[in-house]
Amino acid sequence: MLPRFGTCAGWLLGFGLVVCGGVAQAQSVSTWPTFRGADRSAVAPDTGLANTWPEHGPPLVWRTQGIGRGYSSLAIDAARMFTMGDTLPGESTDDEFLLCLDRESGAVSWKSRTGPAWNKGQQSWQSSRSTPTIDGDRVYALTAFGELICFDLRGDELWRRHLKEDLGGKKADSWGYSESPTIDGERLICTPGGPQATMVALDKRSGEVIWTAQRPEDRGAGHASIVQSEINGLKVYVQTTGSGAMGVRASDGALMWTYDIPRTTAVIPTPIVAGDLVFFTAGYGLGGALLRQIPHEDGTVGVEEIYPNNPDLQNKHGGVVRLGDYIFGDKDARGTPFCARMMTGEVLWVGRGAGRQSASVVAADGKLYLHYSNGTMTMVKASPEAFEELAAFKIPDTGDRPCWAHPVVLDGHLYLREDNQVLKYDLRQP
């Protein structure tokens, strides 16, 4: 039987500053150290959150402007938040920076240059897209060009490696890298892509190569981030590339299994791991598939198909979440959330709420928080029975560029990256 979440779903997971409400709220030490949280589920453990909002949204705690263009989400530790942006107001160039913000006040503590801005393609495709990863006294950032950079918490660069030039990586599309690095013990795991260095493990302190996983004829890296799984005591890194899903043995980088897909425009959403199950999806007509990892007596792991890619379950880049037996997300990038049974792929409902265009999702307290591309934020009941939008508001000063950054819910607060600004809202019951 598919394991169910309990009430507390998941795991613990000068700059135009506006502070609202007078007295700053005390913060707990819960963290969100990388894209979609520590376990990459995008499910927060929060409870006791409000079931409705005023017309203009929940109370705004603070708003910080001036962080530049970007679709990078937020990585948050006990005291700080990190994101990436380029073309910052007041800078003499349009270069990209890693920015550190104070978690309590939103003030920008420092900014460190990572390299040139990603200005390829049409304007809505440009700028920062990877979410940093925090690990202890270090933070790791990946640029769209493939520069993997390690900084200390003062913003000093410690080392950098190029996923293409140093490691022989390859992208499956022309939109640049957007993966968030994975930290596992003393290792950093990432996906340069291509047949020579599909996945690599580096020493997180020095950047030196520990092992390289090779997937023959791999088309190149997609945009997903790695999710860890354990099968019969064996740790397996689950990832998707332009060629489909794959599993890599954590100890030595041996390729355990692959699930190939037809070539498509891009493979973006991060997969979901639930026990021995792997659900992955992509847009552009592909859809979602469910696999089961199977342990073998020789210490390897294989995979079997429960159902193949179903176009009704496709998601382009807003991501999907699993709550109990169900999958929730935006259908493709249409702004129409859906709910489906994970084990069968049966779609139970498709809804239309206040937002338009693609929607990025995070879940908490039996609710879905959807950040729509047109700058609308909504709260939807996470129920398989029917689509029910509980509240919605328009995020202030939404610009012409799409709002693609994934939201974060942490310690009763909602954090939003909206291109040139970061906003913090209080979701708790009044």
N, C-alpha and C positions, 0 to 999 in steps of 0.2 A: 504494500500500500504506500502511496505517496506520503511522505512525512508532512504533518501539518504544523503551521506556526501556532503558537499560543497567543495570549493577549499581547505580550511584548514581542512582536515579530522581529526577527533578524538578530543581529549581533550589535555589541557596542561599536558599535561602529565609530596751512595752506592748500588742500586738495578738494575744496568744495564740500567739506564735511558738514552734514546736518545731523544733529543729535536731537531726538524727540523724547518728550516725556520727562525731562528734567533730570531725575536721578537714574544713573546707570543701573541696569539689572545685574545681580550677582550671577556668575557663570559657574556651571559645574565643570568637570574635567572630561566629559565625553568628547570624543574626537571623530573626525571624518577625514582620514589621512590621505585619501586618494579618490579617484573617480568612482562614483557610485558607492562610496563607503568602504570600510575595511574588508568586507567579504564580497564586494562588488555586486551586491544584490539590489542596491538602491531602495532598501527597506530599512527605515529607522525604527528604533525600539520605543519611541516616545508614546506616551498615553496621556489622557486628560486634556486633549487639544479641543479647542472650540469647534462646534459643529456648524457655526454660521459666522459670517463677517459683516461688518457695516458696508455700506455702498462703496466706499473708497478703500476697502480692504481692512485687514487686521491692523493693530497699532504699529506704526512705523517707529522702530527704535533708533535707527540712524540710516543715513544715506551718504555714500562717498562717491563723488564724481571726479573725473580726470584720470581714469586708469587706462584710457585708450580703447582702440577697437579690439574686439576679440570675442570668441565663443568658448574660451576656456572657462570651466566651472571653477569651484573653490575646493581647496584642500585645507582642512582646519585642524589645528592642534589645540591644546588647552589655552593658549594665549594668543595665537597668531592665525592668520589666514593667508593663503597664497593663491595667486592667479597670474595670468599672463596677458599682456596687451601691447599693441604697437600704436604708433602715431599719437603719442601722448601729448596733451596740450602743454605748451611751454618748452618742449624739446626741440632742438635744432634740426633733428632728422626724424624720419618715420620709423626708426628702428624698433625692434621688439624688446620688451623688458619682462623680467620676473618681478612681481610686486609682492611685498609683504605688508599686510594690514593688521592693525591691532584688533583683536576679536571683540573686545568690550566696546571700543569707541568707533571703530572703523577707520581711524586715522592711518594714513600710509606711513609705515615705519622706514622703509627703504625700497629702492628699485635698482635692479642690476640688469645690465644689458645682456641679452642672449645672442643677438645677431640682427641681420636685416629683417624687415617685415616681409611677410608672404603676400606678394601682390600679383600672383598669377591668376589668370582667369577673370571672370566677371566679378564685379565689386562684392557681391554677396558671398562669394567663395573665399574672399581674401581674409588675412589676419590670423591671429593666434587661435589654436583649436585644441591643444592638449592641456589637460588638467595636471598640475604638478603633483608629486607624491612626497609626503613628509615621512621621515624615519629618524626619530631621535633628534640628534643635533644636525641633521642634514636635510636638504630638500632637493629633489631631482626634477628637472624640467626637460622636455623634449620639444624642439622647434619643428615646424612643418618641413624644414629642409633636412631634418634627420640629425640635428646636433643634440646629443644627449649630454646634459650638463649637471654636475653636482656642485651645489652651493652649501656653505655653512649657514647658520641662522642669522649671521650678520650681513649676508649678501655677498660674501667673498667666494669667488669661483675656486673650486678645488681640483676638478678635472673635467675633461670633456672627451667624448668619443663620437665619431660620425658614423651613423648606421650604414651609410652607403660606402663612403670612402675608406673607412677603417675596417668595417665588418663585412663588406660585400653585400649589403642589403639591396632590396628592390621594392618599389611600390607597385601595387596592382592597378592603380589609377593615377591621375595627374593632380590630385588634390592635396598632396603632402601628408606627412605623418601626423597622427593625432592620438596615438596610444598614450596611456598613463603608465609609467614604469611600475613593475611589481617588485616589492621587497619581500624576500623569504629568508629569514635568518641573516646570514652574512652575504647573501647574494642578491643582485638585482637582475630581474628577468625581463626581457623585452623582445620585440618581434621585428628585426630588420626586414624580414621577408625575402622571398626568392629561394631558389633551390640550394644555395650555398650556406646561407645563414638565416634560415627561416625563423628560428628562435635562438637566443643566446642567453647564457648566464654569465654575469660579470661579477667580480669582486666589488661590492658596493663601496668600499673604502678607496680603492685604487682605480677601478674601471678596467682591470685586466680580465681577459677572457678566461672563464673556467671551463665551459663546454659550448659546443655549437650543435644545434639540432638541424638536420637537413631533411626537407621534404622534396623528393624528386619532382622536378617540373613545376614547382610552386610558382604561381603567377605573380606573387608579391604580397606585401603587407596590406591588410585592410585598415580599419580604423578602430577595431575593438581592443579592449584591454584583457589581459590574461586572468582567468579565474582558476583557483586551486581546487582540486578534488582529491579524495582519498578512496581508493578501491582495494578492499581486502588488505589494508595496511600499507599500500603503495601509493605515494603521492604522485598525482598526474596533473600537469598544467594543461588546461583546456583553452583553446584559442581558435579564432577564425581568421583566415586570410582570404585573398581573392580566389583561392581554390576551394574554400569550404572549411569545415571544422577539422580539428586535429587534437590529439592528445600526446604529450611529451612526458617521459619519465623524469621526475625532478632530480633524481640522484645523479644522472649522467647525460641527460639530453637525448636519450634514445627515443626515436619516434615509435609510439605505441600503436596509433591508429590514425586513419584519415577518413573523412566522409566528403567525397568530392561533389562539387556542384557545377552547373554550367557557368560559363563566363557571364558576368553581369556587370553593370556599370560600377557598382561599389558595394562592399560588404562592410557595414558600419556598426550595428548594435553589438554590445558585449553579451556573450552567451550567459545563460542561467544554468547553474549546477545545483541539483537537489539530490543528494545521496549519489546513486550511481547513474542518475538521469542527466542528460545534457539537452537543453532546448536552445536552438539558435535560429536566428531569423535575419532576413535582409529585405530591402525594398526592391524597386525596379522590377516587380513582377515575380520575384523568387518565392518569398514566403518563409514560413517557419517549419522546422522539422524537429522531431524528438528522437533521441538516441539513448541507448543504455550501454554503459561501459561494463565489460565482462572480464573478470579476472581469470587468468590462465595459470595452470600449475607450474609453468616455467618462470613465473615472476613477471610476465608481461600482461598487458591489458588489451583487449579487443573491443569492438563496438558492434552493436546490432541496431538496426533501424526499427523503431516502433511505428513511426509514420514518416513519409517523405515530405519534402518542402510543399507546404500548402499555401497558395497565394492569398487565402483569406486571413492568414496570420502574418502577413508581411509588415515590416516596420522599417522605415528608411534610416532615421538617425535619432529619434527621440527616446529609444530604448523601451524595454518592457520589464515588468516586475512580476514576480510570482508571489501569490498569497495563498497558502494552503494548496488546494487542488486546481487553482485557476491562474491564468496568465492575463495581465492587463497591459494595455499600451495603446498607442495611436496607430490606426490602420494606415500603413504606408506613411505618408506625410500629409494626410488629408484633413487633420483636425477633427477626426471622428474616432474617439476612443472605443475600444472593444474589450470584451471579456470572453475568454475561451477556456474550455476544460483542457488542462495541460496534457492529460493522458490520452485524449482522443483527438484533440484539435478542433472539437466542435465549438463553433462560435455561438455564444449564448445571447449576446446583444452587441449592437453598434449604436453609439449615441452621437448627438450633436448638441454642444453646449454654447457658451458665450464666446469661446475663442475660435480663431480661424487659423488655417494653415497648420504646419507640423506642431506637435506637442511633445515636450520632454517630460518625463514622469519620475516622481519619487513617491513612496508610500509610507504612511505612518498612521497608527491608531485607527485602523480600519478605513482609511481614506486615501484617495489618490490626489496628489497635488500636481497639476498640469500647467506647465509653462509654455504657452502657445507662441508661435513665431511672430504673431502680430502684437505681442506685448500684453496679452491678457493672461491673468493667473486665475485658475479655477480650482475648486475643491469638489471632488466627486466621491460618493459613497462606494467603497470597494466591495460591492455585492454582486454575486452572480445572477441575482433575480432580475435586475433591470438597471438601466442607466439613470442615475439620479444626481444631478448637479446641485450641490448644497450651497455654494456661494461662488462669486466671481468678482474681480475688480480689474481695472486697467492700471498697469504699472506706469507711474509718472515718467514723462520725458522719454518715452519710447521713440526712437529715431526711425529713419527709413530702412535701415538694415534689419534683416530678420533676427529674431531673438532665439538663438539655438542653444544657449548655454543651459546645462541641466541644473535644476534646482537642488537645494540641500535642505533637509530638515534635521535639526540637531538641538537637543536640550530645550524643546518647546519653541524654537525659533525657525523661521524660514529665511534662507539666504538666497538671494537672486543676483546673478550676474547679468546685467542688461547693457551689453556693449560697453559704453564709457562709464558705467556706474555699477556699484554694488549696493544692495539694499538689504536691510535686516528687519524682519517683521516678527512680532510677538504672536504666536499661535495659541497660547495657553488660554484656558477658560478665564473670563474676567472675574 
